[in-house]
Amino acid sequence: QVQLVESGGGLVQAGGSLRLSCAASERTFSMYYMGWFRQAPGKVREFVAATDWSGGNTYYADSVKGRFTISRDNAKNTVDLYMNSLNPEDTAVYYCVADTSTLVVRTAPHYWGQGTSVTVSS
């Protein structure tokens, strides 16, 4: 059972940057594909970004490509999401996710954190 704890959410102005962090409890963290989803008010959860076990392959939703960067540190069991050029449409609760499948982590991951809220003001 992987436990995921997010941190780093908050309020930021449009055009600003924010870094989200996720700490995982699993000793075999490096075996998991890691990612981020988000859920905006009144909308369904959507995939944001994911990385393979090594961090060498990354995947992004079109809406964040070029603005967000996902990075992991297997020595620290952490995965970060660097968010730049934020706009009000990025306002959402962001969830850290994990799965042993590169496809499933981007579609229906088994493990979820509790979420951290990001609000971008215009």
ChimeraX commands (.cxc) that place a marker at each C-alpha (Angstrom):
marker #1 position 0.00,0.00,0.00 radius 0.5
marker #1 position 1.48,3.29,-1.10 radius 0.5
marker #1 position 0.68,6.35,0.97 radius 0.5
marker #1 position 1.06,9.69,-0.75 radius 0.5
marker #1 position 1.14,13.08,0.94 radius 0.5
marker #1 position 1.06,16.28,-1.08 radius 0.5
marker #1 position 2.23,19.72,-0.04 radius 0.5
marker #1 position 2.91,23.09,-1.58 radius 0.5
marker #1 position -0.51,24.26,-2.68 radius 0.5
marker #1 position -1.75,27.78,-2.09 radius 0.5
marker #1 position -2.79,31.05,-3.65 radius 0.5
marker #1 position -0.80,32.58,-6.48 radius 0.5
marker #1 position -1.38,35.36,-8.99 radius 0.5
marker #1 position -1.77,34.68,-12.67 radius 0.5
marker #1 position 1.60,34.37,-14.33 radius 0.5
marker #1 position 3.20,33.13,-11.15 radius 0.5
marker #1 position 4.82,29.83,-10.23 radius 0.5
marker #1 position 4.27,27.16,-7.65 radius 0.5
marker #1 position 5.89,23.87,-6.73 radius 0.5
marker #1 position 3.91,20.94,-5.46 radius 0.5
marker #1 position 5.63,18.09,-3.66 radius 0.5
marker #1 position 4.54,14.55,-2.95 radius 0.5
marker #1 position 6.15,12.24,-0.42 radius 0.5
marker #1 position 5.59,8.50,-0.73 radius 0.5
marker #1 position 5.80,5.96,2.04 radius 0.5
marker #1 position 6.62,2.97,-0.11 radius 0.5
marker #1 position 10.11,1.54,0.23 radius 0.5
marker #1 position 9.94,0.35,-3.37 radius 0.5
marker #1 position 9.05,3.86,-4.58 radius 0.5
marker #1 position 11.38,3.57,-7.54 radius 0.5
marker #1 position 9.23,0.75,-8.94 radius 0.5
marker #1 position 6.21,3.02,-9.29 radius 0.5
marker #1 position 5.18,5.33,-12.03 radius 0.5
marker #1 position 4.22,8.62,-10.44 radius 0.5
marker #1 position 1.93,11.37,-11.59 radius 0.5
marker #1 position -0.40,14.24,-10.88 radius 0.5
marker #1 position -4.09,14.70,-11.53 radius 0.5
marker #1 position -6.25,17.70,-10.80 radius 0.5
marker #1 position -9.89,18.47,-10.28 radius 0.5
marker #1 position -11.25,21.93,-10.87 radius 0.5
marker #1 position -14.51,23.03,-9.23 radius 0.5
marker #1 position -17.46,21.42,-10.99 radius 0.5
marker #1 position -15.26,19.39,-13.31 radius 0.5
marker #1 position -14.03,15.83,-13.48 radius 0.5
marker #1 position -10.54,14.88,-12.46 radius 0.5
marker #1 position -8.04,15.11,-15.26 radius 0.5
marker #1 position -4.54,13.89,-15.90 radius 0.5
marker #1 position -1.80,16.50,-15.59 radius 0.5
marker #1 position 1.61,14.85,-15.70 radius 0.5
marker #1 position 3.40,11.57,-15.08 radius 0.5
marker #1 position 6.89,10.14,-15.00 radius 0.5
marker #1 position 8.30,6.66,-15.33 radius 0.5
marker #1 position 10.32,4.94,-12.61 radius 0.5
marker #1 position 13.59,6.60,-13.59 radius 0.5
marker #1 position 12.25,10.06,-14.34 radius 0.5
marker #1 position 13.66,9.76,-17.83 radius 0.5
marker #1 position 10.29,9.64,-19.54 radius 0.5
marker #1 position 7.64,12.21,-18.76 radius 0.5
marker #1 position 4.11,12.77,-20.00 radius 0.5
marker #1 position 1.96,15.88,-19.91 radius 0.5
marker #1 position -1.54,16.95,-20.68 radius 0.5
marker #1 position -1.67,19.33,-23.62 radius 0.5
marker #1 position -3.05,22.05,-21.36 radius 0.5
marker #1 position 0.10,22.16,-19.23 radius 0.5
marker #1 position 2.79,21.16,-21.70 radius 0.5
marker #1 position 5.60,23.67,-21.72 radius 0.5
marker #1 position 4.49,25.21,-18.43 radius 0.5
marker #1 position 4.63,22.33,-15.94 radius 0.5
marker #1 position 7.53,20.01,-15.18 radius 0.5
marker #1 position 7.38,16.77,-13.24 radius 0.5
marker #1 position 10.48,15.52,-11.46 radius 0.5
marker #1 position 11.18,12.69,-9.06 radius 0.5
marker #1 position 13.89,11.87,-6.55 radius 0.5
marker #1 position 14.01,8.14,-5.85 radius 0.5
marker #1 position 16.50,8.61,-3.04 radius 0.5
marker #1 position 14.00,10.79,-1.17 radius 0.5
marker #1 position 10.80,9.06,-2.33 radius 0.5
marker #1 position 9.44,12.32,-3.66 radius 0.5
marker #1 position 7.92,13.64,-6.84 radius 0.5
marker #1 position 7.50,17.33,-7.56 radius 0.5
marker #1 position 5.38,19.31,-9.97 radius 0.5
marker #1 position 6.83,22.64,-10.99 radius 0.5
marker #1 position 4.12,24.91,-12.33 radius 0.5
marker #1 position 4.96,28.07,-14.24 radius 0.5
marker #1 position 2.91,30.67,-16.08 radius 0.5
marker #1 position -0.10,29.77,-14.04 radius 0.5
marker #1 position -3.51,31.00,-15.11 radius 0.5
marker #1 position -6.93,30.90,-13.42 radius 0.5
marker #1 position -7.82,27.76,-15.42 radius 0.5
marker #1 position -5.16,25.93,-13.40 radius 0.5
marker #1 position -7.15,26.44,-10.22 radius 0.5
marker #1 position -7.90,22.99,-8.85 radius 0.5
marker #1 position -7.16,20.42,-6.22 radius 0.5
marker #1 position -4.03,18.60,-7.29 radius 0.5
marker #1 position -3.57,14.94,-6.47 radius 0.5
marker #1 position -0.40,12.89,-6.41 radius 0.5
marker #1 position -0.91,9.43,-7.88 radius 0.5
marker #1 position 1.03,6.21,-8.24 radius 0.5
marker #1 position 0.73,2.98,-10.14 radius 0.5
marker #1 position 2.91,0.18,-11.45 radius 0.5
marker #1 position 1.70,0.74,-15.01 radius 0.5
marker #1 position 2.75,3.64,-17.21 radius 0.5
marker #1 position -0.65,3.62,-18.90 radius 0.5
marker #1 position -2.76,3.20,-15.78 radius 0.5
marker #1 position -0.94,5.98,-13.90 radius 0.5
marker #1 position -2.21,8.34,-16.62 radius 0.5
marker #1 position -5.75,7.03,-16.74 radius 0.5
marker #1 position -6.95,5.32,-13.55 radius 0.5
marker #1 position -4.14,5.12,-10.99 radius 0.5
marker #1 position -4.58,2.87,-7.97 radius 0.5
marker #1 position -3.03,5.12,-5.37 radius 0.5
marker #1 position -4.03,8.69,-4.61 radius 0.5
marker #1 position -2.98,11.32,-2.14 radius 0.5
marker #1 position -5.45,13.48,-0.29 radius 0.5
marker #1 position -4.91,16.46,-2.57 radius 0.5
marker #1 position -3.59,19.98,-2.22 radius 0.5
marker #1 position -5.46,23.07,-3.34 radius 0.5
marker #1 position -4.09,25.54,-5.86 radius 0.5
marker #1 position -5.86,28.83,-6.52 radius 0.5
marker #1 position -4.71,31.17,-9.26 radius 0.5
marker #1 position -6.12,34.66,-9.07 radius 0.5
marker #1 position -6.51,36.87,-12.12 radius 0.5
marker link #1:1,2 radius 0.2
marker link #1:2,3 radius 0.2
marker link #1:3,4 radius 0.2
marker link #1:4,5 radius 0.2
marker link #1:5,6 radius 0.2
marker link #1:6,7 radius 0.2
marker link #1:7,8 radius 0.2
marker link #1:8,9 radius 0.2
marker link #1:9,10 radius 0.2
marker link #1:10,11 radius 0.2
marker link #1:11,12 radius 0.2
marker link #1:12,13 radius 0.2
marker link #1:13,14 radius 0.2
marker link #1:14,15 radius 0.2
marker link #1:15,16 radius 0.2
marker link #1:16,17 radius 0.2
marker link #1:17,18 radius 0.2
marker link #1:18,19 radius 0.2
marker link #1:19,20 radius 0.2
marker link #1:20,21 radius 0.2
marker link #1:21,22 radius 0.2
marker link #1:22,23 radius 0.2
marker link #1:23,24 radius 0.2
marker link #1:24,25 radius 0.2
marker link #1:25,26 radius 0.2
marker link #1:26,27 radius 0.2
marker link #1:27,28 radius 0.2
marker link #1:28,29 radius 0.2
marker link #1:29,30 radius 0.2
marker link #1:30,31 radius 0.2
marker link #1:31,32 radius 0.2
marker link #1:32,33 radius 0.2
marker link #1:33,34 radius 0.2
marker link #1:34,35 radius 0.2
marker link #1:35,36 radius 0.2
marker link #1:36,37 radius 0.2
marker link #1:37,38 radius 0.2
marker link #1:38,39 radius 0.2
marker link #1:39,40 radius 0.2
marker link #1:40,41 radius 0.2
marker link #1:41,42 radius 0.2
marker link #1:42,43 radius 0.2
marker link #1:43,44 radius 0.2
marker link #1:44,45 radius 0.2
marker link #1:45,46 radius 0.2
marker link #1:46,47 radius 0.2
marker link #1:47,48 radius 0.2
marker link #1:48,49 radius 0.2
marker link #1:49,50 radius 0.2
marker link #1:50,51 radius 0.2
marker link #1:51,52 radius 0.2
marker link #1:52,53 radius 0.2
marker link #1:53,54 radius 0.2
marker link #1:54,55 radius 0.2
marker link #1:55,56 radius 0.2
marker link #1:56,57 radius 0.2
marker link #1:57,58 radius 0.2
marker link #1:58,59 radius 0.2
marker link #1:59,60 radius 0.2
marker link #1:60,61 radius 0.2
marker link #1:61,62 radius 0.2
marker link #1:62,63 radius 0.2
marker link #1:63,64 radius 0.2
marker link #1:64,65 radius 0.2
marker link #1:65,66 radius 0.2
marker link #1:66,67 radius 0.2
marker link #1:67,68 radius 0.2
marker link #1:68,69 radius 0.2
marker link #1:69,70 radius 0.2
marker link #1:70,71 radius 0.2
marker link #1:71,72 radius 0.2
marker link #1:72,73 radius 0.2
marker link #1:73,74 radius 0.2
marker link #1:74,75 radius 0.2
marker link #1:75,76 radius 0.2
marker link #1:76,77 radius 0.2
marker link #1:77,78 radius 0.2
marker link #1:78,79 radius 0.2
marker link #1:79,80 radius 0.2
marker link #1:80,81 radius 0.2
marker link #1:81,82 radius 0.2
marker link #1:82,83 radius 0.2
marker link #1:83,84 radius 0.2
marker link #1:84,85 radius 0.2
marker link #1:85,86 radius 0.2
marker link #1:86,87 radius 0.2
marker link #1:87,88 radius 0.2
marker link #1:88,89 radius 0.2
marker link #1:89,90 radius 0.2
marker link #1:90,91 radius 0.2
marker link #1:91,92 radius 0.2
marker link #1:92,93 radius 0.2
marker link #1:93,94 radius 0.2
marker link #1:94,95 radius 0.2
marker link #1:95,96 radius 0.2
marker link #1:96,97 radius 0.2
marker link #1:97,98 radius 0.2
marker link #1:98,99 radius 0.2
marker link #1:99,100 radius 0.2
marker link #1:100,101 radius 0.2
marker link #1:101,102 radius 0.2
marker link #1:102,103 radius 0.2
marker link #1:103,104 radius 0.2
marker link #1:104,105 radius 0.2
marker link #1:105,106 radius 0.2
marker link #1:106,107 radius 0.2
marker link #1:107,108 radius 0.2
marker link #1:108,109 radius 0.2
marker link #1:109,110 radius 0.2
marker link #1:110,111 radius 0.2
marker link #1:111,112 radius 0.2
marker link #1:112,113 radius 0.2
marker link #1:113,114 radius 0.2
marker link #1:114,115 radius 0.2
marker link #1:115,116 radius 0.2
marker link #1:116,117 radius 0.2
marker link #1:117,118 radius 0.2
marker link #1:118,119 radius 0.2
marker link #1:119,120 radius 0.2
marker link #1:120,121 radius 0.2
marker link #1:121,122 radius 0.2
view
